């Protein structure tokens, strides 16, 4: 092993260890995994990685099993590789999504860029993880996240800062895993210490400053405000001029012509800006379009979309005219925050880059 390989392997082990679940918890009750993939080598890779992570592999076959109906038994985690879709596959995924949601299981679906909007539209029940043109490393990270959710293991309630830190750390592990793949040292290699197990924030997460009781918590906060404060809250500034927002977006994109784009990667802000402009223009934004606006790989963008949705910043909007389509939009809370931010900047907003 070269020094570079050793350093990368050591860094991956250290990063993965920070997210690894206690082994005893999995030993007592190993989670079952169902795998559906038409491509034999992908099916074999997912199976090897699941076994390396100490999981129990149940159903492992091609997509034809999903098309047959609901007779097949599902595991605690279901992984589907579906790079291309047709009407039958989309219907099967929609049924699977409902079954997984009813069973409180976890679903991971890997697909292609061209099929992303269709797949996103039919997966609206289970909180599925969607991967796009996924590498083995990305599938492994998604598997670890699904296992963490399926086992319902939480070290503690995470604040918003902790949640974002965990997301960034997961991305670091994924980046290291990709480097190891280039060295031919995949994290799923069973000759090593085994696949890492990752903690994922609980589905019931509330960001810092949010009440766990939802609307009642907001009412309590409002009750503690004076009449003047409530009046200021009621007077909300308008959204910024979309032409200004688009100009800021172009200025941010311009940096990639002169510097490595990863150096300035800020997908959350880039997506918020794009959705702000779209809202002001009364336009709808597809998940594919938003992934492009994020300036990061689609799978990474989808992970951020999920986190921002959980944090109450983004929401899924169904197309009333076509139930097979869905869009992403700012929540009223996020739009209000953006409007106040630009109002605070005032004339100086035009100088942002």
JOKA-V534681 format. One record per helix or strand of 3 or more residues. SS is the DSSP state (h for helix, s for strand). FROM is the first residue (numbers start at 1). TO is the last residue. If there is no record, write none. Layout:
SS;FROM;TO
SS;FROM;TO
This chain:
h;3;19
h;23;28
s;32;37
h;40;52
s;56;61
h;64;67
s;77;81
h;87;102
s;106;111
h;113;122
s;129;132
h;136;150
h;160;183
h;215;223
h;227;234
h;242;257
h;261;264
h;267;280
h;287;294
h;298;310
s;314;318
s;326;330
h;332;351
